[in-house]
Amino acid sequence: MKREAGESEKGFTLIELLIVIVVLGILAAVVVFSLGSVTSKSAIAACQADGATVDTAIAAYYANNGSYPATTGALTATTNGGPYLQSWPSNTTHYIFYLAATGGTLSVGNSTSTSANATAWTGAGTCTASTVS
């Protein structure tokens, strides 16, 4: 088809489209990296809240029974004045809570920890970037 003089084709060139795609890719990468810190901060906040809840449940169990719970099941069972917790905190992607069988000692570790190398719970400050993955 022949064009008349002064008439131009409308549309974008391939180079213009590629530039737009590259700019959108860069913006998407910036957003993804900035959201990474939000995820770790929220995991730490959830760890702090869960730890405080379990700590309170252990104290309530001790107040009612005169001894510390030997298992996590003792806090969720309907016996001995319970349940003290609806369920044991489970966020194994980021952190795990452990309860020692003697003395009701609570500890927390990241997803690769075991009860042997977990950090003893001393309050909300126990949940840090090193204990929460």
ZIWOQUI-V905249 format. One line per field, one symbol per residue. ss: DSSP state (a for helix, b for strand, c for the rest). psi: psi as a letter, one per 40 degrees, with the letter a starting at -180 (. if undefined). burial: + if it has 24 or more other C-alpha atoms within 12 Angstrom, else -. A space follows every 50 residues. Layout:
# ZIWOQUI-V905249
ss=???
psi=???
burial=???
This chain:
# ZIWOQUI-V905249
ss=cccccccccccccaaaaaaaaaaaaaaaaaaaaaaaaaaaaaaaaaaaaa aaaaaaaaaaaaaaaccccccaaaaaccccccccccccccbcccbbbbbc cccccbbbbcccccccccbbcccaaaccccccc
psi=hhiihehiiiiiidddddddddddddddddddddeddddddddddddddd ddddddddddddddeeiiididdddeieifeaididihhgfeddihiihi dhefhhiiiaeeiiddeihhheadedhaddeh.
burial=---------------------------------------+--++-+++-+ +++++-++++++-----++--+++++-----+-++--++----+++++++ ---+++++++-------++++----+++--+++
